[in-house]
């Protein structure tokens, strides 16, 4: 009988130990879940979303390896040539003249140049005819693209012509030109070298269309961050801790306010905080907003745009605005350091602790 009682006690002890182990595992998993935050990255095209994702890789995942940077070389080539050809096309349309006949010849040479001989016309013309061009860095065509050094020299000379400055200063809102164009024009001779390898700044400024969902995971202190650059898939919307909405202040006259309204008042985000990145501080607002009187003062311009946003905030979401420069790693590092507490508070609210 004693032996039977001893056997029963051992069995109970094993069951209790197993139960305690399971409970500890559940508690640990629960703590881990409470430290995980999902952030949805939203905004219009060229608002800086993809640059923010790149900055997270630089700040939290060791940056870009030489092999990864090499994949950006054809993207930089395309950005540079497309931008140069767009400016030249606008000069033709306006009927402006170059400072010298030699520069006209250089412009014609650049305009006729194709990285891929199978493609004709500027990126805007190709988009009208064939739709947007998805970029595949692994394709044989893109990996094999080379940039003629003579074209690099031609761009370097042509961009000193006063007509270029005139068109870009007086007519920049009349045609599409990527924000990084001036940067690439200044770096054209380095980019034109045969052994060119994009550096970190080149990667941050390189632009390509993104399709589908891009997920980035990284640790920010004790927080495990899952950042989604997503086209609005509703299955992810329900589980979001915070939204980062990027808006380009240099494109205030191009972005529809209706889209911002649909996001900030969406039923999917009623319990979500909105982190607003006011990015790419640029051009005078009074050109399109006649009631604005702040001139080129950056802080006044940002406050005005924030006021326009808050007028749309019928859902009364908590909005945390930040002035950002997405291509400046130090700026983004400081902004996310300030955001860390906000993201943590949102995660605790989402888990029911607060």
VEXVO-926081 format. One line per 4 residues: number of its first residue (from 1); their letters; for each residue y, x, z of N, C-alpha, C. Coordinates in steps of 0.02 Angstrom, whole numbers, plus 50000, padded with zeros to 5 digits. Atoms other than C-alpha are relative to their C-alpha. Example, Ala and Ser with C-alpha at 12.3 -4.5 7.8 and 13.67 -1.06 7.14 Angstrom:
BEGIN
1) AS) 49941,50045,50000,49775,50615,50390,50060,50045,50000 | 49941,49958,49997,49947,50684,50357,50055,49961,50037
//
This chain:
BEGIN
1) XXXX) 49940,50041,50000,50000,50000,50000,50062,50043,50000 | 49944,49953,49999,50117,50143,50042,50012,50031,49934 | 49993,49970,50066,50081,50220,49875,50032,49953,49952 | 49970,50050,50044,50126,50057,49789,50075,49994,50011
5) XXXX) 49929,50005,49984,50292,50047,49881,50038,50060,49974 | 49967,49939,50024,50333,50227,49838,50009,49998,49925 | 49996,50005,50073,50295,50194,49655,50055,49952,49979 | 49948,50050,50016,50408,50041,49656,50069,50028,50011
9) XXXX) 49935,49970,49986,50551,50137,49736,50020,50050,49947 | 49986,49951,50053,50537,50277,49606,50022,49965,49936 | 49983,50037,50061,50542,50149,49466,50071,49972,50005 | 49933,50027,49990,50697,50066,49541,50053,50055,49994
13) XXXX) 49953,49944,50002,50781,50236,49560,50013,50022,49928 | 49993,49980,50070,50746,50282,49379,50042,49948,49962 | 49962,50053,50035,50813,50114,49320,50073,50003,50018 | 49930,49995,49978,50970,50135,49425,50035,50060,49969
17) XXXX) 49971,49939,50029,50997,50312,49361,50016,49988,49926 | 49990,50015,50071,50976,50250,49182,50061,49954,49992 | 49944,50047,50003,51098,50107,49215,50066,50036,50013 | 49939,49962,49984,51225,50225,49293,50021,50045,49941
21) XXXX) 49986,49957,50058,51210,50344,49143,50031,49959,49943 | 49973,50044,50052,51239,50200,49023,50072,49979,50016 | 49933,50021,49980,51390,50142,49123,50050,50057,49991 | 49956,49942,50009,51463,50318,49124,50017,50010,49926
25) XXXX) 49989,49992,50071,51440,50327,48936,50047,49946,49973 | 49955,50054,50020,51523,50158,48913,50071,50013,50023 | 49933,49984,49974,51668,50211,49024,50032,50055,49959 | 49974,49944,50040,51686,50373,48925,50020,49976,49931
29) XXXX) 49984,50027,50067,51680,50280,48759,50062,49957,50003 | 49942,50043,49992,51808,50156,48825,50064,50041,50006 | 49942,49956,49993,51925,50296,48877,50018,50031,49933 | 49988,49969,50066,51904,50377,48706,50034,49951,49953
33) XXXX) 49970,50052,50043,51944,50213,48618,50073,49989,50018 | 49931,50011,49978,52101,50195,48723,50045,50058,49979 | 49960,49943,50022,52156,50368,48665,50007,50002,49924 | 49996,50001,50073,52132,50324,48481,50055,49952,49977
37) XXXX) 49945,50040,50026,52283,50259,48387,49997,49997,49924 | 49996,50008,50072,52289,50188,48213,50072,49988,49979 | 49932,50005,50024,52453,50211,48121,49998,49984,49925 | 49996,50020,50070,52490,50122,47958,50065,50028,49971
41) XXXX) 49943,49969,50031,52607,50218,47843,50020,49958,49939 | 49978,50044,50053,52708,50102,47732,50068,50022,49973 | 49935,49983,50030,52858,50115,47616,49994,49997,49924 | 49999,50003,50072,52910,50109,47435,49982,50068,49970
45) XXXX) 50015,49937,50034,52868,50242,47306,50055,50051,50011 | 49954,49944,49988,52949,50412,47340,50045,49990,50061 | 49962,50007,49937,53007,50358,47513,49983,50056,50049 | 50019,49944,49957,52921,50510,47588,49934,49992,50035
49) XXXX) 50064,50012,49965,52753,50437,47642,49951,50058,49990 | 50050,49947,50013,52643,50567,47556,50023,50066,50031 | 49974,49939,49969,52757,50705,47622,49986,50001,50074 | 50016,50005,49929,52732,50643,47800,49927,50018,50011
53) XXXX) 50071,49985,49995,52543,50651,47773,49989,50076,49993 | 50005,49927,50008,52560,50831,47710,50024,50037,50062 | 49973,49968,49939,52666,50875,47862,49950,49997,50057 | 50050,50005,49947,52530,50811,47978,49944,50052,49990
57) XXXX) 50051,49949,50014,52406,50927,47892,50026,50069,50019 | 49969,49935,49983,52527,51073,47914,50005,50008,50076 | 49987,49995,49928,52568,51034,48096,49938,49995,50043 | 50057,50014,49956,52398,50978,48160,49932,50020,49973
61) XXXX) 50065,49984,50029,52261,51036,48041,49998,50068,49966 | 50003,49932,50025,52302,51216,48001,50031,50012,49932 | 49965,49991,50064,52400,51185,47841,49954,50000,49940 | 50035,50000,50063,52345,51210,47661,49973,50070,49985
65) XXXX) 50031,49936,50019,52223,51347,47610,50024,50020,49932 | 49981,49978,50068,52258,51453,47455,49966,49958,49946 | 50036,50041,50049,52124,51352,47363,50032,49931,49993 | 49968,50065,50002,52209,51188,47410,50069,50004,49967
69) XXXX) 49934,49992,50030,52381,51254,47362,49994,50011,49924 | 50010,49989,50072,52311,51309,47193,49993,49935,49962 | 50007,50065,50032,52268,51128,47156,50067,49967,49985 | 49934,50029,50010,52453,51087,47166,50038,50034,49942
73) XXXX) 49964,49965,50052,52501,51211,47029,50014,49956,49939 | 49985,50044,50058,52479,51089,46881,50046,49942,50018 | 49954,50054,49980,52570,50955,46982,50072,50025,49998 | 49932,49970,50001,52720,51071,47005,50023,50009,49928
77) XXXX) 49983,49992,50071,52715,51114,46820,50023,49934,49969 | 49982,50066,50028,52717,50930,46773,50066,49974,50029 | 49938,50022,49969,52855,50889,46898,50060,50036,49968 | 49945,49960,50027,52964,51030,46830,50016,49981,49928
81) XXXX) 49989,50016,50070,52940,50992,46645,50024,49928,49991 | 49979,50070,50005,52954,50803,46666,50073,49992,50021 | 49931,50005,49976,53116,50823,46765,50049,50029,49950 | 49957,49968,50049,53192,50942,46639,50008,49955,49938
85) XXXX) 49998,50043,50059,53148,50826,46495,50037,49935,50012 | 49963,50061,49984,53218,50673,46584,50075,50013,49998 | 49929,49983,50001,53387,50760,46608,50024,50010,49928 | 49981,49988,50070,53391,50818,46427,50003,49934,49961
89) XXXX) 50000,50065,50033,53347,50642,46368,50063,49961,50018 | 49939,50035,49979,53493,50572,46470,50062,50030,49967 | 49944,49968,50035,53613,50700,46394,50004,49976,49928 | 50002,50026,50069,53557,50645,46221,50028,49928,49998
93) XXXX) 49980,50070,49999,53583,50462,46267,50075,49993,50010 | 49929,50003,49985,53758,50495,46335,50043,50031,49945 | 49963,49968,50054,53806,50598,46183,50041,50059,50023 | 49963,49941,49976,53868,50745,46287,49980,50063,49961
97) XXXX) 50012,49938,50035,53880,50919,46213,49989,50057,50049 | 50011,49941,49959,53816,51083,46283,50057,50050,49989 | 49945,49951,50003,53932,51230,46315,49995,50044,49938 | 50009,49957,50059,53856,51330,46171,49944,49973,49956
101) XXXX) 50053,50021,50046,53749,51297,46016,49932,50028,50022 | 50063,49970,49977,53618,51414,46092,49967,49956,50053 | 50028,50044,49948,53597,51297,46240,49970,49936,49970 | 50029,50058,50035,53568,51152,46121,49930,50016,49973
105) XXXX) 50065,49979,50025,53426,51249,46042,49949,50005,50057 | 50044,49995,49942,53353,51285,46215,49979,49931,50024 | 50016,50069,49979,53363,51100,46260,49948,49969,49954 | 50048,50028,50048,53271,51051,46101,49931,50032,50009
109) XXXX) 50063,49964,49989,53138,51183,46137,49964,49972,50063 | 50028,50026,49937,53112,51118,46316,49975,49928,49989 | 50017,50071,50010,53110,50935,46260,49936,49992,49959 | 50059,50004,50044,52975,50970,46130,49938,50030,50033
113) XXXX) 50056,49964,49970,52865,51068,46251,49953,49952,50036 | 50051,50040,49965,52702,50991,46314,49951,50046,50036 | 50052,49964,49963,52593,51061,46452,49932,49986,49969 | 50062,50022,50034,52453,50962,46370,50021,49976,49931
117) XXXX) 49978,50018,50068,52478,50957,46180,49981,49930,49979 | 50020,50068,50018,52391,50787,46175,50050,49948,50023 | 49951,50047,49974,52537,50708,46268,50067,50010,49966 | 49935,49997,50033,52702,50667,46185,50051,49959,50040
121) XXXX) 49946,50036,49968,52870,50613,46257,50007,50016,50074 | 49988,49989,49929,52941,50613,46433,49952,49957,50041 | 50044,50039,49956,52847,50543,46583,50019,49926,49999 | 49978,50070,50003,52954,50385,46575,49977,49966,49936
125) XXXX) 50022,50028,50064,52915,50359,46391,49925,49988,49999 | 50073,50009,49998,52728,50384,46420,49981,49942,50045 | 50015,50055,49954,52732,50262,46566,50011,49933,49966 | 49987,50062,50036,52808,50127,46455,49944,49986,49950
129) XXXX) 50051,50010,50052,52679,50155,46318,49929,49991,50028 | 50070,49998,49978,52522,50188,46420,49990,49981,50074 | 50007,50014,49928,52559,50142,46602,50002,50065,50039 | 49997,49940,49958,52563,50263,46751,49939,50045,49989
133) XXXX) 50053,49952,50012,52460,50422,46739,49970,50024,50066 | 50031,49975,49940,52339,50449,46884,49983,50074,49992 | 50013,49929,50004,52319,50633,46926,49934,50018,50033 | 50065,49978,49974,52147,50709,46950,50000,50076,49999
137) XXXX) 49996,49927,49999,52161,50891,47010,49935,50034,49980 | 50064,49969,50017,51976,50920,46976,49985,49998,49926 | 50015,50006,50071,51987,50875,46792,50011,50067,49964 | 49996,49937,50038,51963,51017,46668,50069,50007,49968
141) XXXX) 49935,49997,50032,52126,50971,46580,50053,50024,50048 | 49949,49982,49952,52233,50983,46736,49991,50070,50029 | 50012,49933,49973,52150,51140,46805,50017,50053,49949 | 49987,49950,50052,52176,51226,46637,50072,50003,49976
145) XXXX) 49931,50001,50023,52361,51186,46619,50035,50066,50017 | 49960,49940,49989,52473,51338,46600,50073,49986,49981 | 49929,50010,50011,52662,51352,46599,50029,50061,49963 | 49974,49946,50041,52743,51456,46461,50061,50032,50033
149) XXXX) 49945,49965,49966,52856,51590,46537,50065,49995,49961 | 49940,50008,50041,52977,51572,46390,50036,49934,50016 | 49970,50064,49982,53004,51390,46438,50034,50005,50068 | 49969,49988,49935,53038,51444,46617,50068,50034,49992
153) XXXX) 49937,49965,50012,53172,51564,46554,50051,49954,49967 | 49955,50047,50034,53245,51428,46441,50031,49951,50050 | 49975,50045,49949,53260,51307,46589,50050,50035,50045 | 49956,49961,49956,53338,51443,46697,50069,50009,49969
157) XXXX) 49936,49991,50035,53473,51476,46566,50036,49934,49992 | 49969,50065,50015,53504,51294,46519,50030,49969,50063 | 49977,50033,49939,53525,51238,46700,50064,50030,50028 | 49934,49973,49982,53681,51346,46714,50055,49969,49958
161) XXXX) 49951,50034,50043,53766,51241,46579,50036,49945,50040 | 49962,50050,49961,53907,51133,46654,49980,49928,49985 | 50017,50069,50016,53843,50978,46564,49943,49975,50044 | 50055,50020,49955,53687,50978,46675,50028,49975,50066
165) XXXX) 49969,50020,49937,53793,50971,46833,50037,49934,49992 | 49962,50062,50013,53902,50835,46756,49954,49939,49999 | 50046,50057,50006,53755,50723,46713,49967,49984,50067 | 50035,50012,49937,53666,50746,46879,50047,49975,50055
169) XXXX) 49952,50023,49951,53826,50717,46980,50026,49930,49985 | 49966,50062,50019,53899,50571,46881,49953,49944,49979 | 50044,50052,50029,53746,50481,46811,49931,49999,50033 | 50067,49995,49969,53603,50514,46934,49969,49933,50015
173) XXXX) 50027,50067,49984,53587,50328,46974,49986,49960,49937 | 50010,50035,50063,53571,50283,46789,49933,50017,49968 | 50065,49982,50027,53404,50367,46756,49957,50028,50056 | 50046,49977,49948,53249,50418,46853,49997,50076,50001
177) XXXX) 50009,49928,49990,53246,50595,46923,49973,50010,50070 | 50032,49991,49934,53130,50646,47064,50046,50041,50046 | 49956,49968,49951,53215,50707,47223,49992,50076,50002 | 50013,49928,49995,53135,50879,47212,50020,50037,49936
181) XXXX) 49984,49968,50064,53200,50914,47036,50044,50061,50008 | 49955,49943,49991,53343,51026,47091,49965,50060,50032 | 50038,49947,49968,53226,51125,47203,49958,50038,49949 | 50043,49968,50049,53104,51159,47061,50041,50036,49946
185) XXXX) 49958,49965,50048,53245,51203,46940,50023,50068,50027 | 49978,49937,49969,53307,51336,47062,49943,50050,50005 | 50058,49957,49991,53131,51405,47082,49962,50012,49935 | 50037,50001,50063,53086,51398,46897,49972,50068,49979
189) XXXX) 50024,49934,50020,53070,51587,46869,49938,50021,50040 | 50059,49986,49958,52948,51605,47015,49941,49957,49977 | 50052,50046,50023,52851,51452,46955,49972,50022,49932 | 50021,49978,50067,52843,51527,46780,49960,50064,49998
193) XXXX) 50039,49938,49998,52754,51686,46837,49926,49984,49986 | 50071,50012,50018,52574,51702,46769,49954,49989,50060 | 50043,50005,49940,52499,51722,46944,50029,49953,50052 | 49966,50045,49953,52602,51582,47022,49950,49962,50043
197) XXXX) 50038,50039,49951,52526,51508,47180,50050,49960,50042 | 49951,50041,49962,52622,51361,47259,50001,50019,50073 | 49994,49988,49928,52689,51397,47432,50005,49932,50036 | 50000,50061,49960,52703,51271,47573,50057,49953,49979
201) XXXX) 49944,50042,50021,52876,51210,47518,49987,49967,49933 | 50017,50029,50065,52814,51184,47340,49953,49940,50009 | 50049,50054,49987,52668,51079,47405,50035,49939,50029 | 49965,50056,49968,52784,50973,47513,50043,49961,49950
205) XXXX) 49954,50032,50048,52899,50938,47365,49965,49975,49937 | 50037,50023,50059,52765,50910,47233,49986,49926,50005 | 50008,50072,50001,52751,50728,47182,49945,49979,49952 | 50051,50029,50043,52601,50634,47114,49986,49929,50024
209) XXXX) 50017,50069,49980,52552,50451,47113,49936,50000,50040 | 50061,50006,49960,52426,50406,47247,49973,49929,49992 | 50035,50063,50009,52298,50267,47230,49950,49990,50056 | 50049,50015,49949,52191,50179,47359,50025,50020,50069
213) XXXX) 49985,49984,49931,52183,50227,47543,49992,50075,50012 | 50005,49930,49979,52220,50401,47609,50000,50001,50076 | 50006,49998,49927,52160,50428,47788,50007,50072,50024 | 49991,49934,49969,52217,50576,47893,49987,49993,50075
217) XXXX) 50016,50001,49928,52143,50610,48066,50022,50066,50031 | 49979,49939,49965,52218,50732,48190,50012,49984,50074 | 49987,50007,49929,52244,50761,48375,50073,50015,50014 | 49932,49988,49978,52418,50747,48452,49999,49999,50076
221) XXXX) 50012,49997,49928,52394,50807,48630,49933,49969,50014 | 50061,50035,49982,52264,50690,48706,49987,49940,49954 | 50007,50058,50044,52290,50559,48571,49964,50019,49936 | 50033,49992,50064,52172,50545,48424,50033,49951,49951
225) XXXX) 49960,50039,50047,52279,50485,48278,49961,49989,49935 | 50026,50017,50066,52209,50395,48125,50059,49972,49960 | 49942,50021,50040,52349,50384,47997,49976,49977,49931 | 50022,50028,50063,52324,50273,47845,50061,49991,49954
229) XXXX) 49953,50014,50054,52430,50282,47688,49962,49952,49955 | 50043,50052,50028,52366,50117,47621,50040,49950,49960 | 49968,50048,50043,52405,49990,47488,50002,49929,50029 | 49993,50065,49968,52406,49847,47614,49935,49962,50011
233) XXXX) 50064,50034,49988,52220,49810,47640,50001,49965,50067 | 49992,50039,49939,52216,49670,47768,49949,50017,50054 | 50052,49983,49951,52056,49730,47851,50025,50053,50048 | 49973,49948,49956,52153,49878,47920,50060,49974,50039
237) XXXX) 49939,50023,49968,52310,49780,47964,49988,49973,50070 | 50013,50033,49936,52228,49687,48109,49990,50051,50056 | 50019,49952,49948,52183,49847,48201,50053,50053,50012 | 49949,49948,49998,52348,49942,48189,50037,50001,50066
241) XXXX) 49962,49990,49939,52434,50014,48343,50074,50002,49986 | 49930,49992,50019,52597,50062,48258,50006,50003,49925 | 49984,49992,50071,52678,50055,48087,50055,50051,49995 | 49944,49957,50019,52781,50197,48017,50022,49976,49931
245) XXXX) 49974,50022,50064,52891,50126,47880,50052,50051,49977 | 49955,49950,50029,52974,50257,47770,50046,49967,49950 | 49953,50024,50050,53131,50213,47677,50047,50057,49981 | 49958,49946,50025,53233,50330,47569,50073,49977,49997
249) XXXX) 49930,50019,50001,53420,50318,47605,50033,50017,49933 | 49972,49982,50065,53452,50401,47437,49980,49950,49947 | 50020,50051,50048,53368,50251,47353,50015,49930,50026 | 49982,50065,49971,53454,50112,47451,50018,49949,49946
253) XXXX) 49981,50046,50054,53513,50039,47285,49942,49983,49954 | 50057,50011,50044,53338,50038,47210,49945,49960,50033 | 50056,50032,49964,53224,49965,47345,50016,49928,50017 | 49988,50070,49985,53207,49777,47364,49995,49985,50074
257) XXXX) 50002,50019,49930,53253,49712,47536,49946,49949,50014 | 50052,50051,49990,53129,49569,47509,49935,50031,50023 | 50062,49968,49981,52985,49692,47524,50002,50020,50074 | 49994,49981,49930,53051,49756,47689,49993,49939,50045
261) XXXX) 50003,50062,49961,53071,49577,47751,49927,49976,50007 | 50068,50024,49998,52891,49533,47706,49957,50041,50048 | 50038,49956,49955,52827,49681,47808,50020,49988,50072 | 49978,50004,49931,52934,49666,47963,49987,49931,50031
265) XXXX) 50013,50067,49975,52900,49478,47976,49929,49976,49987 | 50069,50019,50016,52716,49481,47927,49963,49978,50063 | 50040,50024,49942,52598,49383,48041,49949,50051,50022 | 50050,49949,49982,52481,49533,48036,50028,50050,50051
269) XXXX) 49970,49947,49960,52605,49640,48132,50039,49973,50060 | 49961,50031,49947,52667,49521,48268,49997,50039,50066 | 50008,49962,49938,52600,49633,48409,50007,50076,49988 | 49995,49929,50020,52643,49796,48322,50072,50023,50003
273) XXXX) 49933,49970,50000,52792,49911,48347,50012,50034,49933 | 49981,49971,50064,52885,49972,48194,50041,50063,50012 | 49964,49936,49997,52936,50155,48184,50032,50010,49931 | 49963,49999,50062,53071,50167,48051,50026,50070,49985
277) XXXX) 49977,49934,50022,53095,50333,47960,50054,49990,49947 | 49945,50001,50048,53265,50339,47875,50004,50069,49969 | 50013,49935,50031,53230,50479,47754,50048,50013,49941 | 49962,49979,50060,53326,50577,47619,50072,49974,50002
281) XXXX) 49931,50021,49994,53505,50554,47676,50040,50028,49940 | 49967,49977,50061,53614,50560,47520,50060,49956,49983 | 49944,50032,50035,53740,50471,47407,50040,49947,50039 | 49956,50046,49963,53889,50362,47465,49978,49927,49993
285) XXXX) 50023,50069,49999,53843,50184,47515,50051,49952,49970 | 49949,50048,50022,54010,50105,47468,49995,49983,49926 | 50008,50014,50071,53960,50114,47285,49965,49932,49989 | 50038,50063,50008,53843,49965,47313,50011,49951,50058
289) XXXX) 49986,50044,49942,53892,49897,47486,50075,50004,50015 | 49928,49995,49997,54077,49859,47477,50028,49992,50071 | 49976,50008,49931,54089,49812,47662,49991,50064,50041 | 50011,49937,49964,54031,49987,47712,50061,50045,49995
293) XXXX) 49939,49959,49999,54177,50099,47765,49990,50068,50033 | 50013,49938,49964,54091,50250,47841,50002,50064,49959 | 49997,49940,50042,54110,50367,47692,49933,50036,49997 | 50061,49961,50005,53984,50509,47684,49973,50023,50068
297) XXXX) 50024,49985,49933,53958,50516,47873,49927,49978,50006 | 50072,50013,49999,53768,50529,47892,49981,49949,50053 | 50018,50044,49945,53758,50442,48061,50024,49929,49988 | 49974,50067,50014,53869,50297,48007,49959,49967,49944
301) XXXX) 50041,50027,50055,53767,50276,47847,49933,49976,50027 | 50065,50018,49972,53604,50274,47945,50006,49937,50044 | 49991,50059,49958,53673,50147,48071,50010,49938,49958 | 49988,50057,50044,53730,50035,47929,49934,49975,49970
305) XXXX) 50065,50019,50029,53558,50038,47843,49955,49969,50053 | 50040,50027,49946,53474,50008,48012,50023,49928,50016 | 49974,50068,49989,53588,49857,48038,49975,49952,49947 | 50026,50041,50054,53534,49790,47868,49926,49983,50012
309) XXXX) 50070,50011,49985,53352,49810,47920,49993,49949,50057 | 50007,50043,49942,53377,49725,48088,50019,49928,49985 | 49984,50068,50021,53454,49574,48002,49939,49963,49974 | 50062,50029,50027,53283,49547,47924,49947,49989,50054
313) XXXX) 50051,49999,49948,53190,49563,48090,49997,49934,50037 | 50005,50066,49969,53160,49378,48124,49944,49997,50052 | 50057,49999,49953,52996,49419,48214,50017,50037,50065 | 49977,49964,49940,53095,49522,48342,49952,50056,50021
317) XXXX) 50043,49942,49984,52979,49672,48329,50042,50055,50033 | 49967,49940,49973,53020,49827,48430,50005,50051,49943 | 49988,49953,50055,53097,49947,48304,50027,50065,50029 | 49980,49934,49977,53111,50134,48338,50024,50041,49940
321) XXXX) 49975,49965,50059,53227,50215,48208,50006,50076,50011 | 49992,49927,49998,53229,50402,48168,50027,50024,49933 | 49977,49966,50060,53331,50502,48044,49952,50057,49986 | 50049,49948,50016,53207,50614,47953,50016,50034,49934
325) XXXX) 50000,49965,50064,53197,50743,47817,49928,50022,49990 | 50072,49993,50004,53015,50733,47764,49977,50070,49978 | 50020,49933,50024,53013,50904,47679,50016,50055,50051 | 49982,49951,49948,53079,50991,47837,49948,49997,50056
329) XXXX) 50055,50001,49952,52928,51036,47944,50025,49999,50072 | 49973,49999,49932,53032,51075,48100,50028,49932,50019 | 49973,50067,49986,53121,50908,48087,49945,49950,50016 | 50056,50047,49990,52957,50811,48072,49964,50016,50066
333) XXXX) 50032,49980,49937,52883,50911,48218,50039,49971,50059 | 49959,50026,49946,53030,50861,48330,49996,49924,50003 | 50003,50073,50002,53023,50679,48274,49935,49975,50030 | 50064,50022,49975,52837,50663,48310,49991,50017,50074
337) XXXX) 50002,49985,49928,52859,50748,48479,50035,49944,50038 | 49965,50056,49969,52984,50611,48521,49960,49935,49994 | 50039,50061,50012,52867,50478,48450,49937,49996,50042 | 50065,49998,49965,52716,50532,48552,49997,49949,50056
341) XXXX) 50000,50047,49945,52766,50429,48704,50000,49928,49975 | 49999,50067,50030,52804,50277,48595,49931,49979,49977 | 50067,50015,50026,52634,50287,48511,49951,49988,50057 | 50044,50008,49942,52546,50308,48679,50011,49932,50033
345) XXXX) 49985,50066,49970,52636,50155,48752,49971,49944,49958 | 50026,50051,50045,52587,50053,48600,49924,49995,50006 | 50074,49999,49993,52404,50107,48619,49979,49968,50065 | 50016,50029,49935,52403,50058,48803,50010,49924,49998
349) XXXX) 49989,50073,50006,52478,49887,48762,49944,49968,49959 | 50052,50026,50044,52351,49863,48623,49933,49993,50035 | 50063,50002,49964,52208,49901,48742,50000,49952,50059 | 49994,50048,49945,52274,49777,48871,50016,50031,50067
353) XX) 49984,49967,49936,52316,49907,49004,50071,49982,50022 | 49930,50019,49984,52503,49867,48992,50014,49930,49974
//
